[in-house]
Amino acid sequence: MIASPVSSPTFTSTPAQFTPEIAPHILAFNLLKSLLPAQFDGVIVLYEVDESQIPINAAQVQKAEDVIQFAKQKEGNSFTELLNTIYQVAPHLKR
């Protein structure tokens, strides 16, 4: 008895092409967390964050959350501006 060859299913559509993108606020948050303390302070100054909104003795992750909240309240392309500021302070992080 001869077995019939098993055929593989054929797909008529091509797989979806996509590039995984991270939301700007998440990217900014992750970058802020990775900065050295002096770099983080540089971002605070250059981005003109109201320093009264940033607790002095908080962990950097908490300060990063506060900077993200500040950016959400700013008008315009606040996350683009924040990311540009981060890259200005730490150019090695730019993709």
ZADO-1210 file (C-alpha; in nm, 4 decimals, padded with zeros to 6 digits):
<atoms>
<atom x="00.0000" y="00.0000" z="00.0000" code="MET" pos="1"/>
<atom x="00.1361" y="00.3336" z="-00.1034" code="ILE" pos="2"/>
<atom x="00.0805" y="00.6185" z="00.1370" code="ALA" pos="3"/>
<atom x="-00.0247" y="00.9445" z="-00.0104" code="SER" pos="4"/>
<atom x="00.2123" y="01.2292" z="00.0611" code="PRO" pos="5"/>
<atom x="00.0994" y="01.4640" z="00.3328" code="VAL" pos="6"/>
<atom x="00.0943" y="01.8154" z="00.2106" code="SER" pos="7"/>
<atom x="00.1697" y="02.1120" z="00.4254" code="SER" pos="8"/>
<atom x="-00.0957" y="02.3763" z="00.4507" code="PRO" pos="9"/>
<atom x="-00.0349" y="02.6703" z="00.2266" code="THR" pos="10"/>
<atom x="-00.0843" y="03.0250" z="00.3395" code="PHE" pos="11"/>
<atom x="-00.2035" y="03.2771" z="00.0914" code="THR" pos="12"/>
<atom x="-00.1318" y="03.5828" z="00.3010" code="SER" pos="13"/>
<atom x="00.2097" y="03.6989" z="00.4043" code="THR" pos="14"/>
<atom x="00.2900" y="03.7357" z="00.7724" code="PRO" pos="15"/>
<atom x="00.2251" y="04.0800" z="00.9121" code="ALA" pos="16"/>
<atom x="00.5277" y="04.3027" z="00.9099" code="GLN" pos="17"/>
<atom x="00.5614" y="04.5098" z="01.2208" code="PHE" pos="18"/>
<atom x="00.8255" y="04.6745" z="01.4262" code="THR" pos="19"/>
<atom x="00.7685" y="04.6620" z="01.7951" code="PRO" pos="20"/>
<atom x="00.7462" y="05.0183" z="01.9176" code="GLU" pos="21"/>
<atom x="00.7447" y="05.1271" z="02.2749" code="ILE" pos="22"/>
<atom x="00.5055" y="05.4016" z="02.3762" code="ALA" pos="23"/>
<atom x="00.7006" y="05.7262" z="02.4261" code="PRO" pos="24"/>
<atom x="00.6063" y="05.7582" z="02.7938" code="HIS" pos="25"/>
<atom x="00.7240" y="05.4042" z="02.8672" code="ILE" pos="26"/>
<atom x="01.0484" y="05.4580" z="02.6755" code="LEU" pos="27"/>
<atom x="01.1094" y="05.7841" z="02.8618" code="ALA" pos="28"/>
<atom x="01.0365" y="05.6168" z="03.1959" code="PHE" pos="29"/>
<atom x="01.2769" y="05.3304" z="03.1252" code="ASN" pos="30"/>
<atom x="01.5491" y="05.5691" z="03.0112" code="LEU" pos="31"/>
<atom x="01.5046" y="05.7933" z="03.3146" code="LEU" pos="32"/>
<atom x="01.5426" y="05.4921" z="03.5437" code="LYS" pos="33"/>
<atom x="01.8678" y="05.3944" z="03.3727" code="SER" pos="34"/>
<atom x="02.0375" y="05.7342" z="03.4024" code="LEU" pos="35"/>
<atom x="02.3146" y="05.8054" z="03.6470" code="LEU" pos="36"/>
<atom x="02.2069" y="06.0455" z="03.9239" code="PRO" pos="37"/>
<atom x="02.3986" y="06.3402" z="03.7729" code="ALA" pos="38"/>
<atom x="02.2445" y="06.2699" z="03.4303" code="GLN" pos="39"/>
<atom x="01.8987" y="06.2479" z="03.5856" code="PHE" pos="40"/>
<atom x="01.9537" y="06.5851" z="03.7534" code="ASP" pos="41"/>
<atom x="02.0631" y="06.7250" z="03.4177" code="GLY" pos="42"/>
<atom x="01.7357" y="06.6135" z="03.2603" code="VAL" pos="43"/>
<atom x="01.5416" y="06.7769" z="03.5446" code="ILE" pos="44"/>
<atom x="01.7178" y="07.1098" z="03.4847" code="VAL" pos="45"/>
<atom x="01.7129" y="07.1064" z="03.1024" code="LEU" pos="46"/>
<atom x="01.3529" y="06.9832" z="03.0780" code="TYR" pos="47"/>
<atom x="01.2586" y="07.2548" z="03.3263" code="GLU" pos="48"/>
<atom x="01.0749" y="07.0246" z="03.5645" code="VAL" pos="49"/>
<atom x="00.9171" y="07.2037" z="03.8569" code="ASP" pos="50"/>
<atom x="01.1530" y="07.0716" z="04.1227" code="GLU" pos="51"/>
<atom x="00.8878" y="07.1183" z="04.3910" code="SER" pos="52"/>
<atom x="00.7092" y="06.8203" z="04.2300" code="GLN" pos="53"/>
<atom x="01.0149" y="06.5960" z="04.2728" code="ILE" pos="54"/>
<atom x="01.0788" y="06.4595" z="04.6235" code="PRO" pos="55"/>
<atom x="01.4408" y="06.5155" z="04.7256" code="ILE" pos="56"/>
<atom x="01.5037" y="06.1873" z="04.9067" code="ASN" pos="57"/>
<atom x="01.2938" y="05.9575" z="04.6877" code="ALA" pos="58"/>
<atom x="01.4338" y="05.6680" z="04.4868" code="ALA" pos="59"/>
<atom x="01.5129" y="05.7493" z="04.1246" code="GLN" pos="60"/>
<atom x="01.2277" y="05.5274" z="04.0052" code="VAL" pos="61"/>
<atom x="00.9819" y="05.7428" z="04.2022" code="GLN" pos="62"/>
<atom x="01.1413" y="06.0594" z="04.0654" code="LYS" pos="63"/>
<atom x="01.1111" y="05.9136" z="03.7131" code="ALA" pos="64"/>
<atom x="00.7388" y="05.8549" z="03.7710" code="GLU" pos="65"/>
<atom x="00.7044" y="06.2167" z="03.8819" code="ASP" pos="66"/>
<atom x="00.8848" y="06.3430" z="03.5698" code="VAL" pos="67"/>
<atom x="00.6483" y="06.1353" z="03.3529" code="ILE" pos="68"/>
<atom x="00.3491" y="06.2890" z="03.5343" code="GLN" pos="69"/>
<atom x="00.4994" y="06.6343" z="03.4789" code="PHE" pos="70"/>
<atom x="00.5436" y="06.5584" z="03.1061" code="ALA" pos="71"/>
<atom x="00.1810" y="06.4443" z="03.0784" code="LYS" pos="72"/>
<atom x="00.0696" y="06.7820" z="03.2133" code="GLN" pos="73"/>
<atom x="00.2859" y="06.9831" z="02.9725" code="LYS" pos="74"/>
<atom x="00.1390" y="07.1062" z="02.6473" code="GLU" pos="75"/>
<atom x="00.2602" y="07.0079" z="02.3023" code="GLY" pos="76"/>
<atom x="00.4939" y="06.7212" z="02.2206" code="ASN" pos="77"/>
<atom x="00.6062" y="06.6815" z="02.5781" code="SER" pos="78"/>
<atom x="00.7352" y="06.3244" z="02.5459" code="PHE" pos="79"/>
<atom x="00.9275" y="06.4055" z="02.2291" code="THR" pos="80"/>
<atom x="01.0826" y="06.6987" z="02.4114" code="GLU" pos="81"/>
<atom x="01.1565" y="06.4808" z="02.7162" code="LEU" pos="82"/>
<atom x="01.3176" y="06.2085" z="02.5029" code="LEU" pos="83"/>
<atom x="01.5282" y="06.4683" z="02.3207" code="ASN" pos="84"/>
<atom x="01.6415" y="06.6049" z="02.6567" code="THR" pos="85"/>
<atom x="01.7343" y="06.2572" z="02.7785" code="ILE" pos="86"/>
<atom x="01.9320" y="06.1934" z="02.4589" code="TYR" pos="87"/>
<atom x="02.1042" y="06.5310" z="02.4962" code="GLN" pos="88"/>
<atom x="02.2188" y="06.4365" z="02.8466" code="VAL" pos="89"/>
<atom x="02.2983" y="06.0729" z="02.7641" code="ALA" pos="90"/>
<atom x="02.3552" y="06.0418" z="02.3861" code="PRO" pos="91"/>
<atom x="02.4716" y="05.6823" z="02.4210" code="HIS" pos="92"/>
<atom x="02.1114" y="05.5793" z="02.4973" code="LEU" pos="93"/>
<atom x="01.9769" y="05.6946" z="02.1609" code="LYS" pos="94"/>
<atom x="01.8654" y="05.4128" z="01.9356" code="ARG" pos="95"/>
</atoms>
